[in-house]
Amino acid sequence: MARPFFTAIVFIGPVAIAAAADRFERPPVNYSDAEPRDPVALCDRLDELVRDGRRGYLDSVLDVLDVPASSQVLVYSKTSLQIRRITPEAPRAVYFNDDVYVGYCFRGDVIEIAATDPQNGARFYTLNQRAETPAFEPDDGSCLACHATRRTQDVPGYLVRSVHAGPSGQPVFSLPTYLTEPSSPHAERWGGWVADGFDAGPGHMANRLYEPDGTATPLDLEELRAGLLRRDYLRTGSDPVALLVLAHQSQMHNAIAAASIEARIALDYDRVIGEVIGRPADELGESTVRRLDRTAENVVRHLLMCDEAAPPGPLSADSDYAKQFAARGPFDPAGRSLREFDLESRVFKYPCSYLIYSPAFDALPREILDRVRDRLAAILDGEDESAEYAHLTPEFRDAVGKILRATKPGLWR
């Protein structure tokens, strides 16, 4: 049975859970009954999964789902299904690409997998590490207790939690926990995570263990790396650039899923009301227009990286992960790409999310896509100079506009 994936242990009232789930478990969304269309559900390479004596099915799972081993990030807080397997000496390894996330524990019972459905947000699976015939087993709904709350924008989604991890990895519940997203202060980020390249001084919560009084002890990273090598982890470190990408990508995915689900619910409600009052089928009610406008604006804000905190630099883009990520493009005629890194004043050189190329973005309802297109055009062409988008200098607006027009021509009407 799958349990929360990227989440600290939190207690959420059953009424709140039911209220959040009720929105997407009823028509027109029908999350649990809808046919999954995520990369795991559509994978036709199960016959290529091979178990070895070191990491079970991990290597072949990453291969068939096209998830790079270089994306490895390590979390040592006991905040997932396999808490007995997770310690500061043997952290959980997380790997990801644009649409799939894979969690691995040393000597774990299962591999945890989350994947993005183009219309309905995150889907959750496990793969039994001891199975003779491997299969991706869908979650029974348990994951949604934490993965469909306000922390995931009230849709099935992803979250990265930051906790004060104690010496065993157990969260110190007398100390606060935080959601890590692009706007999060770095002083509240990465508790319970390993981050190579982040020092152990003030400024973030990575690479340290906490006592109940808040006293912190730095992890011995050299000892950790030696232990990872002995335990046959794929990598002996945790890529700091991958952590920054993870913070952006998880919430960007949630914003897209929230827009898809909210729009379908709003349009279905509007259709029913329109039939009752005899309104023409091609007209939308004022309240529906406002809902769609708000929902589209949330997507635009996430796409254009509003309120993003500067990285805890200096960081380098020379790691295998950073190079492989940046090399994927697509590129405009000037050789520019939304995957290029800055890592000084911002994570990415050009403040527009590469997930604009994702299947989930393309699957947004037309009523949302049209609004997003219009807002992007107004902002990037300089017609909207509101304070919310003041981080977009004329140079950035021009560059992002030219990159998008060259690499995603169908975006513009």
N, C-alpha and C positions, 0 to 999 in steps of 0.2 A: 504494500500500500504506500503510495507516494505521500509525502508530507511537505510542509513549506520548504521552498528551495532557497531563495535569497533572503531569508528573513530571520530576525532575531525572535526569540520566544516572547510573544506578547499576548496579553489577555484581552479579548474583544468580546463584548456582550453579544449574546445570541440574537437579540433583537436587531442590533446593528448589522450583523452578518446577514440575517434574513432580508433586511431592507435593501442592502446592496445587491444581493444575489437575485432578489425578486425582479429587478429591472431587466436583467438579461436572461433569466430563465423562462420568461413568458414570451409570447409572440410580440413583435416579429423576429426576435433574436433567437430564442430557444437554444441557448448555448449548449446545454448538455445533450440535446437531441439532434443538434445540427451535425451534418457530416463534416468531420475535421478536414481542413485543407492545408495543414501546416507541413513543413518539410519532413517531419517524422512520420506522420500519417501517410504521406505520399511516397515514402522511401521504398524503392523496389530492389534494394540491394541486401536484404536480410541474409541471403545465402552467402554473403561475403563476410559475415561476422565470424571472427575466429577468436577463441579464448586462449590466452597464454598463461603461463605459471607465475607471471610477475604482476600484471595489472588486470587480469581477467580479460573482459571484452573492450576495455577502454580504447586501446590503440585502433582497433577496427571500427568502433563506434565513431571516433573522430574522423576516420577515413571516409566512411560511407556517408556521413553527414557534412563532410567538407568543413570541419572545424579545425583551425590551426592549433597545433600543440604550443606554438609560440605565444598564444594568448593566455597561457596559464597565469592565474592569480590564486593566491592561497589565503584561506580564512581558517583561523584556529579557534574561533569562538564556537561553543557547542550550540549551534543555532540551526540545525536541520534534522532531518529524519535520523541520521546515523550518529547521534551524539556520543555514543559509547566508542565510536571509532575516531573521533576528532579530539586532538590534543594540540598544545603548542609545539610538541615534537613531531606530530604527524597530522598536519593540517589538511583540511579538505581542499582539493584542487578544483578550480572552476575554469572551464574553457568555453569560448564562444566565437561565433561569427556574427553576421548581421541579423540572423533570424533564429539561431539555435544556441542554447546554453546547456553545458554538460557539467555535472558535478560528480566528482570521484573521491572516494575515501580509501585510504590504505587498508587492505583486507576488509573492505566493505561488503555488505550483503547485496547491494544493488548499485547501479549507476543511475543517477537522477538526470532527467532531461526535461527541459522546457523549450517549447518551440512556438513561433508566432504564426497564428492563423490569420490570413489576410483580412478577414472580416471580424473575427470574434476575439481577438487578443490572444493571450497566452494559453497554451495547452500543456499539460504536464504528463510525464511518462516515467516509468522505471524499467530497467533491464536487469533481470536476476543474474548476478555474477556466477552463479553455480548451475545455471540451466544448461542442459545438454543441447536443447533446441532454443536458441535465443529469440526473444520477442520483445517488442516495445509495448509494455502494458499501460493502458491509459489510467490516469488517476480516477479514483472513485468520487471525487468532489472534495476530498479532505483538504487539498492544497488551497482551495478557494477561501478557507477560513482566514488566511492571512494574505492571499494573493488576489483578493477582490474586495478591497476596502478603500477608504479615502487615501491611503498611502500609495495605492495603485490607480488613483483617479477613478475609483468605484467601478472598475472593470477587471476582468481576469488579466492580470498583468504581472510586472516584475518590480521587485524592490531590492535595494541594497541597504542593509542595516549596519549601523555603527554602534557597537556596545562596549562597555567597560568590561573586558574579559579578565577573569581572575586567573590565578596561577594554573588551574586545571583547564582553562578555557571556558568554564561556566560563567555566564554573564553575572556581574555584580548588580543585583536588582535594586539595591539601594541607591545606585547611581543612574543617571539618565541614559536613555538610548535615543538614537537619532536616525532619521531617514537621510541617506546620502543621495543628493541630486546635484545638478550643475550649479545651483545657486547656494548650496550649503556652505557655510563657513568652514574653512579647512580645520579649524580647531575642533569641529564636531565630526570630522570624517575618519573613516577607516579603522574605527575601534574593532579589534579582533581580526584584523587583516595584516598580512605581511606585505610590505611595500619596499622593495629594493630601490635605492635612490632617494628615499625619504629618510632624513636623519631622525634620530630618536629624541630630539629636543622639542621644545614647545612649538606648536603650530599645527599639529594633527594628532590623531590617536593611534596611528599604526605602530606596529613593532614594539608593543609594550603590554605588560600585564599589570592589573590593578588590584589593590587591596580595598576593602570596604571604606576606608577613610579617604580614598582617592589617590593614595600614594602609588606611583608608577615605577615599575622596574623594566628597563629595556630588555627586549629579547636578545639573546646571543645569536646573531644571524649566521656567524660562521659555524657554530655548533648545529644550528638548524640546517644549513646547507649540507653539512656532512651527513646528518641523519636522513635528509631527503635522498642523497646519493645512495646510502645503504638500503633504503627502502624502495629503490627503483622508481622514483617519480620520473615523469617525463622530462622535467626541468628542475633545477635546484634553486629556483628563485621565483619571484612574483613580479611581473612586469608593471612598473608604475604607470606607463602610458596606457596600458590595457585597463588599469583601474579607472583612469580618467575617462576613457572611451565608454567603459561600462556605466559610469554615472550618467553620462549623457544619453546613451542608447536606451537604457532601461526606461527612463521617463519619456523619451521621444516615442518609443513604442506604445507606452501607455496613453499618450496624448492622441496618437492616431487611432488606437482602439476605442478610446472614449468618444472620439468624434464619429466613428463609424456606428457605434452602438447608440449613442445619443441621437444622432440624426435619424436613424431608422425608427427609433421609438417615437421621436417627435413627429415625423412624417406620417407614421401609422395613426397616431392620435389625431393629427390634423385631418387625415382622410376621413376618419370616423365622424369627427365633429362636422366636417364639411358636408357629409352625406345627410346628417341630421338637420342642418340648417339650410340645406339646398344651395350651398356655395359652389360655383364652378370648379370642376376638378383641377383646372390648371392654376388656381389661385390658392395662396397660402394665407393662413391667419396671421395677424400681427404678432401674436405671442410666439408662433412657430418661427417666424422670420427672426425674431430676437434670439430665440434659442439657437438657431442655426448660425447666426452671426457670432454669438458668444463662443460657440463650439469651434467654429472655423478660426476665430482669433486665437484660441488656445493652441491650436495646431501651428499657426503662424509664429506665435511667441516662442514655442519650442523649436521650430525650424530655424528661426533667426537668433536663437541662443540669447534671449533677453535675460538679464540679471545673472549672467554667468560669472562665477568667481574665478579670479586668476589662479593658475596652477601654483603649487607650492614649490616653485622652481629653485634653482635651475634644473631642468630635466633635459635629457637628450632624446632625439628621435633616431638614434643609431641602433636600437635593439632590433632583433629579428622581427618581433611583432610589429614595431612601428614602421619598419621598412616594407614588410609584406602588406600591411594595411594601406599605406600610402601608394603602393605600386598598383593597386587595383583600379584606381581612377573611378569613372572615366575622365578624360582630359579634354580641355578645349584646345583650339588651334594654337594658343599661346603656351600650352603645356601645363595649364593650371587645373587643379582638382579640388573638390570639396573635402578630400581626404588628406590634404596636406596639413601638417602640424605647425603650430607656432610654439606652444609650450612655454611662453614667457608671459605675455599679457593675457593670453587666452589659450584654450586647448588647440583649436584649429585655426589655421591661418585665415580662412574665409568663413565668417560666421553664418553658415547655412548648413543644416544637417544633411549628411550623405544619405540618410534614410528617406530622403525625397525620391530616391530611386527604388525604394523597396516595393515589393508586391502589395504590402498593406496600404501604403500611400496611394498606389494606383487603384486600389479597390475601394477607396472612399466613395460614398454616395456622391452623385453628380452635384447635388445641392451644396455639399461641402467643398468639393474640388473647385467648383466655379468661384466660390467665395474666397478660397485660399489663393487661387490664381489672381483674382482681382486685387486682393490685399497685397500679395507679393509684388505685383506690377506697380501698384501705387507707392509702396515703400521703396522699392529698388529704383524706380524712376524719379524719386525725390519729391513726389506729390504729397506724401505723408512725412512730416518732419516732427512728429510728436515725440515727447521726451522718452517714451517707452522704447523707441528705436534710435535714440541718440547715439548709441554705441556704434551704429552703422555710419561711418564717415562717407562722404561722397565717393572716395576711392573704393571703399568696400562695396558700396551699393553698385557701383559700375562693374567691379570685378565679378561679384556674385551674379549680377544680371547677365553678363556676357557668358559666364560659365554655364548657367542654366539654359540660356538660349541655344548654346552649342551642344550641350550634352543631354538636354531633356526638351527638345523642341515642342513636343506635344503638350507641354505645360501651358504654353501661351495661346490665347485665343486670337 
